[in-house]
Amino acid sequence: MNMQNETDFEAIFDAARKVVEKQSHYYDAIALKNTEKVITAFRHHHVSDFYMKPTTGYAYNDLGREKLDEIYAEVFGTEAALVRSQFVSGTHALAVAMLGNLRSGDEVIGATGTPYDTMQTIIGYPVKTKGSLVDLGVKYKEIPMKDTCIDIRAVCNAITNKTKMVHIQRSCGYSDVRGTLNVKSIGELIAEVHKVRKDIICFVDNCYGEFTEEIEPTNVGADLMAGSLIKNLGGGLAPTGGYIVGREELVYNAACRLTAPGLAGEMGATLGDTAREFYQGLFMAPHVVMQAVKTSIYAAAVFHRLGYFVKPRHTELRYDIIQAITLKESKKLENFCVAIQMNSPVDAHVTPVPDRIPGYQDKIIMAAGTFVQGASIELSADGPMRSPYNVFMQGGLTYEHGQLAINNAAKMIGEAVNHKNYYD
């Protein structure tokens, strides 16, 4: 690389940093509000070191586990919560929430178009999978989004007397068409659905979206919501786990699916140091989420200037921690992931390669040199090996680390062009 190219890159990186600085006050205010929400709940529930001790066996009367459920319920404004290390992933938490509340003959409406790959296996559509909702006799119909918005009228018109649940995916997933939903738009859909029938369960997949706004979908009427603890809410400390929050009856039904009918949330040991990591992770989450948001804005600013389509753009408000970049070529997708891996704190010497992963329709390449395996609140990148070769970057425990990795990725796959006046 010659000196002129090096100078152009450094100018782009400097301008991108200024873009983030201009927006920081907005996101810092959200982090402050959500930190206040968390610390208030901790104070209300008298959190002490006593609640962070491990338990074993059946773990009856695990006070730390019960107290954390109460804190989550307060933070999300719900009747109940189920926060467990026994959830192996966010996908597992989503599956438990749905399977625990749906029966053969019930109908689910997908209000946000085609869900991401692993959600398709839970539903069993378009490919029927063993143990999926469709396999167990649940009916499913999908309403495409209208441009980038929910087609509320179409969703409401699709409701029948068999409709039990409306599924709402907040994040864009692997879509290069739809965007991530803000809480306001989710609330508008829920209000209209409940006008048709109040008893319909409005269920939100909140993965990647927690603490990116001052309010959550449960604050605007969501009956049930689920997500992962190795994404936003774990704050980079939770080693595993997931959560379900919502109406007490619905959370109880999900708990019975996680353990066994009648046992519900009364059992489940908190092993090792997990309790402390869950509590401290939640405390750290509002700040860490905004580190990831700033990292995403920076990536959008850099790669847009390099001539790539980015979604969302650096000027758009953020409602999750995902940044999509359309690279158009398989080799560029691989190189981007290699650059992220090379600049990771763990396994930087490993070269990611595309491969088949359970739950996905195409080969996937993943870069994740993370302290917690698969933790997408830590800086990571992945994408399906299919046209237009989108990479989906998420996370970043620190904005500083995000800049280093993104700069390296930009140099590996892009050539700088004239940046003059672009960021004005």
C-alpha positions in Angstrom: 0.0 0.0 0.0 1.4 3.4 -0.9 1.6 6.4 1.2 -1.3 8.1 -0.5 -3.7 5.2 0.3 -2.5 5.2 3.9 -3.2 8.9 4.2 -6.6 8.5 2.7 -7.5 5.7 5.1 -6.4 7.7 8.1 -8.4 10.7 7.0 -11.5 8.5 6.7 -10.9 6.9 10.1 -10.5 10.3 11.7 -13.7 11.6 10.1 -15.6 8.5 11.2 -14.5 9.1 14.8 -16.0 12.6 14.6 -19.3 11.2 13.4 -19.4 9.0 16.5 -18.5 12.0 18.7 -21.3 14.0 17.3 -23.8 11.3 18.2 -22.4 10.2 21.6 -24.4 12.6 23.7 -27.6 11.0 22.5 -26.5 7.4 23.2 -24.8 8.4 26.5 -28.1 9.8 27.7 -29.8 6.4 27.0 -27.1 4.6 28.8 -27.5 6.9 31.8 -31.3 6.3 31.9 -31.0 2.6 31.7 -28.2 2.5 34.3 -30.5 4.4 36.6 -33.3 1.8 35.9 -30.9 -1.1 36.8 -29.4 0.5 39.9 -32.9 1.5 41.2 -34.0 -2.2 40.8 -30.9 -3.4 42.6 -31.6 -0.9 45.5 -35.2 -1.9 45.7 -34.4 -5.5 46.0 -31.5 -5.1 48.5 -28.9 -6.9 46.4 -26.1 -8.1 48.5 -23.2 -10.6 48.3 -25.4 -13.2 49.8 -27.4 -13.5 46.6 -24.3 -14.3 44.5 -23.5 -17.6 46.1 -23.6 -20.9 44.0 -26.2 -23.6 44.6 -26.3 -27.3 43.7 -28.6 -30.1 43.0 -32.3 -29.2 42.8 -31.5 -25.7 44.1 -34.8 -25.2 45.9 -35.1 -21.8 47.4 -32.2 -20.3 45.5 -32.7 -16.8 46.7 -30.2 -15.3 44.4 -31.9 -16.8 41.4 -35.3 -15.7 42.6 -34.1 -12.2 43.4 -32.6 -11.8 39.9 -36.0 -12.8 38.4 -37.6 -10.0 40.4 -35.0 -7.5 39.3 -35.5 -8.4 35.6 -39.2 -8.1 36.0 -38.8 -4.6 37.5 -36.3 -3.5 34.9 -38.7 -4.6 32.0 -41.9 -3.6 33.7 -43.4 -7.1 33.7 -45.2 -9.4 36.1 -42.6 -12.1 36.0 -39.2 -13.1 34.7 -37.2 -16.3 34.1 -33.5 -15.7 34.0 -31.5 -19.0 33.8 -28.1 -20.4 32.9 -30.0 -23.5 31.7 -30.9 -21.6 28.5 -28.2 -22.6 26.1 -28.8 -19.7 23.8 -31.2 -17.0 22.8 -32.7 -19.4 20.3 -33.4 -21.8 23.2 -35.1 -19.1 25.2 -37.3 -18.2 22.2 -38.2 -21.8 21.6 -39.1 -22.4 25.3 -41.3 -19.3 25.3 -43.2 -20.4 22.2 -43.4 -24.1 22.9 -44.5 -23.5 26.4 -47.5 -21.4 25.3 -48.7 -22.9 22.1 -50.6 -26.1 21.5 -51.7 -28.2 18.5 -54.3 -26.3 16.5 -53.1 -22.9 17.7 -52.0 -20.4 15.1 -49.0 -18.1 15.0 -48.7 -15.0 12.8 -45.2 -13.9 11.9 -45.7 -10.1 11.7 -42.2 -9.2 10.6 -41.8 -11.3 7.5 -39.2 -14.1 7.1 -37.4 -14.7 10.4 -33.7 -15.4 10.6 -32.5 -19.0 10.0 -32.5 -20.5 13.5 -36.0 -19.1 14.1 -37.2 -20.8 11.0 -36.1 -24.2 12.5 -38.1 -23.4 15.7 -41.2 -22.7 13.7 -40.6 -25.4 11.1 -41.2 -23.2 8.1 -40.5 -23.2 5.2 -38.8 -26.5 5.9 -40.6 -28.7 8.4 -38.2 -29.8 11.2 -38.6 -32.4 13.9 -40.0 -31.1 17.2 -40.8 -27.7 15.6 -44.1 -25.8 16.1 -45.4 -26.9 12.7 -44.4 -30.5 13.4 -46.4 -30.4 16.6 -49.5 -29.1 14.9 -49.2 -25.4 15.3 -50.3 -23.4 12.2 -48.1 -20.6 11.0 -48.5 -17.8 8.5 -46.1 -15.1 7.6 -47.0 -11.5 6.7 -44.3 -9.7 4.6 -43.2 -6.3 5.8 -44.3 -3.4 3.7 -41.1 -1.7 2.6 -39.2 -1.5 5.9 -42.4 -1.3 8.1 -44.8 -3.8 9.6 -47.9 -4.1 7.5 -50.2 -3.7 10.5 -53.4 -3.8 8.5 -52.4 -7.1 6.9 -51.4 -8.6 10.2 -54.7 -7.7 11.8 -56.7 -8.9 8.8 -54.9 -12.3 9.1 -56.1 -12.9 12.6 -58.6 -15.7 13.0 -60.3 -17.4 16.0 -57.4 -19.8 16.0 -54.7 -17.1 16.3 -52.9 -17.5 19.7 -49.7 -15.5 19.1 -48.2 -12.8 17.0 -44.5 -13.2 16.7 -42.4 -9.9 16.3 -38.7 -10.1 15.5 -37.2 -6.8 16.5 -33.8 -7.1 14.8 -33.1 -7.4 11.1 -31.5 -10.9 11.4 -29.8 -11.8 8.1 -32.1 -9.7 6.0 -30.7 -7.0 3.7 -34.2 -5.6 3.1 -35.9 -4.9 6.4 -34.4 -2.8 9.2 -34.5 -3.2 13.0 -37.8 -2.1 14.6 -37.9 0.7 17.2 -40.0 0.2 20.3 -42.6 2.8 19.1 -43.4 0.8 15.9 -43.7 -2.4 17.9 -46.1 -0.7 20.3 -48.2 0.5 17.4 -48.6 -3.1 16.1 -49.4 -4.5 19.6 -52.1 -1.9 20.2 -53.8 -2.7 16.9 -53.6 -6.5 17.5 -55.0 -6.1 21.0 -57.9 -4.1 19.6 -58.8 -7.1 17.5 -58.4 -9.6 20.4 -57.0 -8.7 23.8 -56.1 -12.4 24.5 -53.6 -12.7 21.6 -50.0 -13.1 22.9 -47.8 -10.5 21.4 -44.4 -12.1 21.6 -41.2 -10.1 20.9 -37.8 -11.6 20.0 -35.7 -8.9 21.7 -32.3 -10.2 20.8 -29.7 -7.5 20.1 -32.1 -4.7 21.0 -32.0 -4.5 24.8 -31.0 -1.1 26.3 -30.6 0.6 22.9 -33.6 2.7 23.8 -34.9 4.1 27.0 -37.9 1.8 26.9 -38.5 -1.8 25.9 -41.3 -3.6 24.0 -42.8 -4.8 27.3 -43.3 -1.1 28.2 -45.6 -0.7 25.2 -47.8 -3.8 25.6 -45.7 -6.9 24.7 -47.1 -9.9 26.6 -44.0 -12.0 26.4 -40.4 -11.3 25.4 -37.2 -13.3 25.3 -33.5 -13.0 24.6 -29.9 -14.1 25.3 -27.6 -13.2 28.1 -24.5 -13.6 25.9 -25.8 -10.6 23.9 -26.8 -7.3 25.4 -28.0 -8.1 28.9 -25.0 -10.1 30.0 -22.8 -7.1 29.7 -19.9 -9.2 28.4 -19.7 -11.1 31.7 -22.5 -13.7 31.6 -20.9 -17.0 30.4 -24.2 -18.4 29.1 -28.0 -18.1 29.6 -31.1 -16.4 28.5 -34.2 -14.7 29.8 -38.0 -14.6 29.4 -40.1 -11.8 30.8 -43.8 -11.0 30.5 -47.2 -11.9 32.0 -46.9 -14.2 35.0 -49.0 -17.0 33.4 -47.0 -17.0 30.2 -43.7 -17.0 32.0 -44.9 -19.9 34.2 -45.9 -21.9 31.1 -42.4 -21.3 29.6 -40.8 -22.3 32.9 -42.7 -25.6 32.8 -41.3 -26.2 29.3 -37.8 -25.5 30.5 -37.9 -27.9 33.4 -41.1 -30.0 33.8 -44.8 -29.4 34.4 -45.3 -28.4 38.0 -41.7 -27.7 38.6 -41.5 -24.5 36.6 -38.9 -22.0 37.9 -38.6 -23.6 41.3 -35.5 -25.6 40.4 -32.2 -25.0 38.5 -28.9 -24.7 40.3 -26.7 -21.6 40.0 -23.3 -23.1 39.5 -19.9 -21.6 40.2 -19.7 -17.8 39.8 -22.6 -17.5 37.5 -24.8 -15.6 39.8 -22.3 -12.8 40.3 -21.7 -12.7 36.5 -25.4 -12.4 35.9 -25.8 -9.6 38.4 -22.7 -7.7 37.4 -23.4 -8.3 33.8 -26.8 -6.7 34.0 -25.3 -3.7 35.9 -22.7 -3.3 33.2 -25.1 -3.8 30.3 -26.3 -0.3 29.6 -22.8 1.0 29.2 -21.5 -2.0 27.3 -24.4 -1.9 24.8 -23.6 1.7 24.0 -19.9 0.8 23.3 -21.3 -1.7 20.8 -23.6 0.9 19.3 -20.7 3.4 18.8 -18.6 0.6 17.2 -21.5 0.0 14.7 -21.8 3.6 13.9 -18.1 3.8 13.3 -18.2 0.8 11.0 -21.0 2.3 9.0 -19.2 5.6 8.5 -16.0 3.9 7.4 -17.5 1.4 4.9 -20.1 3.7 3.5 -17.3 6.1 2.5 -15.4 3.1 0.9 -18.4 2.6 -1.4 -20.3 -0.2 0.3 -24.0 -0.3 1.1 -24.4 -0.3 4.8 -27.5 -0.8 6.9 -28.2 1.2 8.9 -26.3 4.2 7.7 -24.1 6.2 10.1 -26.7 9.0 10.2 -29.6 6.7 11.3 -30.7 6.1 14.9 -29.8 2.6 16.3 -32.3 0.2 17.7 -29.9 -2.8 18.0 -26.2 -3.5 18.0 -26.0 -5.0 14.5 -24.3 -3.4 11.5 -24.8 -5.0 8.0 -22.4 -4.3 5.2 -23.0 -5.6 1.7 -19.6 -6.7 0.4 -20.9 -8.3 -2.9 -18.0 -10.8 -3.2 -17.5 -14.0 -1.2 -13.7 -13.3 -0.8 -14.4 -9.9 0.7 -16.8 -11.5 3.2 -14.1 -14.0 4.2 -11.5 -11.3 4.4 -13.7 -9.1 6.6 -14.2 -11.9 9.0 -10.5 -12.8 9.0 -9.6 -9.2 9.9 -12.1 -9.2 12.8 -10.6 -12.5 14.0 -7.0 -11.3 13.7 -7.9 -8.3 15.9 -9.7 -10.3 18.6 -8.3 -10.8 22.1 -8.9 -14.6 21.9 -7.9 -17.0 19.1 -6.4 -14.2 17.0 -4.2 -16.8 15.3 -7.2 -18.8 14.0 -8.5 -18.3 10.5 -12.3 -18.5 10.1 -13.6 -20.5 7.2 -17.2 -21.0 5.8 -18.9 -24.2 7.0 -22.3 -25.7 7.7 -23.8 -24.8 11.1 -26.9 -26.4 12.6 -30.0 -24.2 12.1 -28.7 -22.3 9.1 -29.7 -22.8 5.4 -26.3 -21.9 3.9 -22.7 -22.2 4.8 -21.8 -19.5 7.4 -18.5 -17.8 8.2 -18.1 -16.5 11.7 -15.4 -14.5 13.3 -15.6 -14.5 17.1 -12.4 -14.3 19.1 -14.4 -13.8 22.2 -13.9 -14.6 25.9 -17.4 -16.2 26.0 -17.9 -18.6 23.0 -20.4 -17.1 20.6 -21.0 -14.0 22.7 -22.2 -11.4 20.2 -22.0 -8.5 22.7 -18.3 -9.0 22.2 -17.0 -7.8 18.8 -17.9 -10.5 16.2 -18.9 -10.8 12.6 -20.7 -13.4 10.5 -22.6 -13.9 7.4 -24.2 -16.5 5.1 -22.2 -17.5 2.0 -24.8 -16.3 -0.4 -25.3 -13.3 -2.6 -25.0 -10.4 -2.0 -22.5 -11.5 0.7 -23.6 -9.4 3.6 -21.5 -9.4 6.7 -23.3 -8.8 10.0 -21.1 -7.2 12.6 -22.2 -6.9 16.1 -20.9 -6.1 19.6 -17.8 -4.5 20.9 -17.1 -4.4 24.7 -15.0 -1.3 24.1 -15.3 1.3 21.3 -11.5 1.5 21.1 -11.2 -2.2 20.3 -13.9 -1.8 17.7 -12.0 0.9 15.9 -8.8 -1.1 15.7 -10.6 -4.1 14.2 -12.7 -2.1 11.7 -9.7 -0.2 10.5 -7.9 -3.4 9.8 -10.9 -4.8 8.0 -11.2 -1.7 5.9 -7.6 -1.9 4.8 -7.9 -5.6 3.9 -10.9 -5.2 1.6 -11.2 -1.6 0.5 -9.4 1.2 -1.2 -9.9 4.7 0.0 -11.5 7.4 -2.2 -11.8 11.1 -1.8 -13.4 11.9 1.5 -13.7 15.6 1.2 -17.0 17.0 2.5 -18.5 13.6 2.9 -19.1 13.9 6.6 -20.3 17.5 6.6 
